[in-house]
């Protein structure tokens, strides 16, 4: 597993906390972006959040599920 810079770690924590705090524990990538980014994000900000989400999926911290024909992300249940 690759090391994350501090800003990426903070973003990952915010995403995990956000998903954990949702009533159903999940949201779309677009919903995460709306929550995490300012009203008019830069391309770099958008790319960074997408990269962190991809890292969290790769690490097994969150998972992609298909629900109502839409990809959703949720915190992966602990076993």
Residue pairs with C-beta under 8 A, 6 or more apart in sequence:
1 59
2 55
4 12
4 52
4 55
7 48
8 48
8 51
8 52
8 55
11 36
11 48
11 49
11 52
12 52
12 55
12 56
12 61
14 36
15 32
15 36
15 49
15 52
15 53
15 56
15 62
16 56
16 61
16 62
16 75
18 27
18 32
18 35
18 36
19 25
19 26
19 27
19 32
19 62
19 73
19 74
19 75
20 75
24 74
25 74
25 75
26 65
26 67
26 72
26 73
26 74
27 35
27 72
27 73
27 74
28 70
28 71
28 72
28 73
29 50
29 53
29 71
29 73
32 49
32 53
32 73
33 41
33 46
33 49
36 49
37 45
37 46
37 49
38 45
53 62
53 73
56 62
57 63
57 64
57 73
60 76
61 75
61 76
62 73
62 74
62 75
62 76
63 73
63 74
63 76
64 71
64 72
64 73
65 71
65 72
65 73
65 74
66 72
